Amino acid sequence: MGDATRSSADNLNDDDVEDFDDFDVDPDPDLLEPPSQAWRARTAIEMIISGALGLLASFVLSIEALTLAADPNASLGCDLNAVISCGKVAQSWQAELFGFPNAFLGIAAEAVVITVAVAVLGRVVFPRWFMLGAQAIYTLGFLFAWWLFFEAFFDIEALCPWCLLITVTTTLVWAGLTRLNVREGVITFPGRWGPAARRFVDHGNDWFVTIALIVLLAVVILAKYGSIILA
């Protein structure tokens, strides 16, 4: 038996060993190589769709802001009850934090991020400084959208469907942009956390975090206002 085993091992030539090594060893264990264009395209398409919905919501809110500016007593199409009321939210100080309707900021931000996503879909690779800048600016937008939700939820005690749509789409766009920047090494982490983060987003695991955040948003709304909304 021993002689047979040694004989089989001796019959393995160098090419067989190399083929075995190529099959067994991950050529890029730390995911240092750029992702495939198919992977980038999937992320870009998600950002384009989410950004387009956010842009639509921002346009509607801008029109409603102009309507209320002309007639503060105007009734808006989404003024359904005491809780679902775009007018009540739009007439709060939070809706014009910088002296003009927040929706104008949404139009500018979504237009830029859609442009970036379309460029990524077209195989454009932006410089690291540009993507870091986009990440920083859109992170501020992401935090601002969630701050507005908390203000509407706890302080104003009214919800605007279009504002909620912007909260969701901003979350999706931010998640897509972050996924892209982590996978392409724009956002880096020290030590073993770098490869782990790239592999995490490369496998799409960040989607579970994003979906959980959106589900949590729906749960807290239904927990507080469900009886009124569903009545």
N, C-alpha and C positions, 0 to 999 in steps of 0.2 A: 504493500500500500504506500509506504514511504517513498519507494523508488518511483512509483507511478506519479505521485504528487510532484516530486522533483522534476520528473520528465516533462510534466505539463507546464511547470513554471519555466523550464528552460526553453520551451517552445514559444513563449511570449517574446515577440520581437519589440524593438524600441517603439515602433509605430503604434503597436497595441497599447503600450503603456501611456504614450502621449494621448491617444484617443480616450483612454480611461480617465486621465487627468483632466482633459478638456470637458468631459461629461460631468465630472464630480465636483469641480471647483467653480465657484461663482466668479466670473471674470470681473465683476464690479460690485464687490460686497458692500461698499460704502456708498453706492449710487452717486459716484462723483461725475459720471457722464451725464450729459443733458437728457431729459426725458424724450421719448419719441414724439414726433409731431402729432400722432393720433391722440396721445395723452394730453398734449397742450391744446389740441383742438377741442376735446371734450370739455376741458375747463373753460376755454374761451367761449364756447357756445352757451354754457350755463351762465356765464357772466353777461353775455349779450342779451339773453332772454330776460334774466332778472333785472338788468339795467334798463331794458326797454319798458318793462312793467313799472319800474320805479320812475322812469321819465314820464310815462303816461300819468301816473298818480300825481307827480309834481305839476304837470300842466293843468290837471283838473283843479288842484288846490290853488294854483295861481289864479285861475279864472274865478274861483269862488272868493278868493281874497279881494279881487277887483270888484266883484259883485257886492260884497259887504262894504267895501270902501265907498261905493256909490250909494248904497242903501243899507245902513246897519240893521234894519229890521227885516231885511230880505230873508225869505225862507229857502234853504238849500235843499237839493234833492235827497241828501242823506241825513236830513233832520227827521229821524223816525220817532224818537222818544227822548226821554230825559237822559238816557245813557248814550244811545247812538245819535250823536249830534255834531256834525262838522261845524255848524255855526258857533256852538258854544266853545269848541276848541279854538276855532279861528279867531274869536274875539278875546281870547286870553292874551296876557302879556307874553307868555312863552311862545306864542305863534309868530311874534315879530321881535325876537330877542335882539337882533342887530339893527332894528329900526325899519325893517322891511320884511315882507312875508318870507318865512323860512323856505317856502316852496321854490323861491328863486334860486336859493343855494342848491336845492335838489336838482333843478334843471341843469345847472352848470356842472355839478359833480357827476351826474349820470351820463351827460353827453361826453365828458372826458373819459370816463371809464369804459363806455361803449366803444369809443374810438380806439382805446388801448386794446380792448379785447378783440376787435376786428383786425387790428394789426397783428396780434398774436396768432389769430386764425390764419392770417396770410404769411405766416412763418417769420415774422419780424422778431428779432431778439433785441430788446432795449438794453442800454447800459445799466449797470448795477445802481448807479446814483439816481437814475430816473425812476427805476422800480422801487427803490427805497423811499424816494419822495412820494410816489403814488401810494405806497403802503402807509406812510405816515399821515398823509392828508386824508385818505379814505378811512383810516382808523379813527381819526377825529370825527368824521362823518358817521361812522358806525356808533361811536359812543354818544354822539349828539342825538341820533335817532332813538337810541334806547333811553337817553335822559328825557326826551320829549314824551316817550311812552310812559315812563314812571310819573312824570308830571301830570299827564292826562289821567292816569290811573288813580293816583293818590290825591292830587291837589285839585285838578279841574273836575274830576269825577265824571268824565264824559269821554267817549271814544269816537274817533273819526275813522271810518273804514279805509279811506284813502291813506290816512296817516299810518294805520296798521299795515297796509300793503307796503308802504315805504319802509317800515321797520323790518318786515320780512325780507324784502328784496335787498335792502342794504346789508342785512345779515348774510344773505346768499352771495352777494357780490364780494363782500369783504372776505368771506370764507374762501371763495374761488381765487381771489387775488393772493391771499395768504398761502393757499395751497401751492399756487404757481411759484411764489417767491421762495418758499421753503424747499420745494423740490429742485429748483434751479440754483440753489445755493445763494440766493440774494439775502435771505435771512439765515444766519448761521447760529449754531449752538456749540458750546465747547465740548470737547472730548467725545465720548461715545453717544452723547445726545444728538449730535449732528446726523450721523447715519440713521439713528433710530427715528428721528423726526422726518427725514426724507423718505424712509421706508414706510412710515405711518401714513403720510399723505399719498405716496405712490400707490399704495394698496387701497386708497379711498376710505380709510378708517376715520378720517376727519369728518366725513359725511354723517357718521353717527352722532358726533358732538353737535354738529350744526342742526340736524333734525331734532335732537333732544332739546336744544335751546328754543326752537320754534314751537315744539309741542308744549314746553313749559309755559311759553307765552300764551298759548291757547288755554291751557289748564287754569292759569291764574285769572284769566278773563272770565271764564265760565264759572269758576269758583265764587267770584265776587258778583258778577252781573248776569250769570246764566239764567236766573229766574225771570229777569226783565227782558233779556235778549230773546229768549226762546218762548216768551209768552205770546 
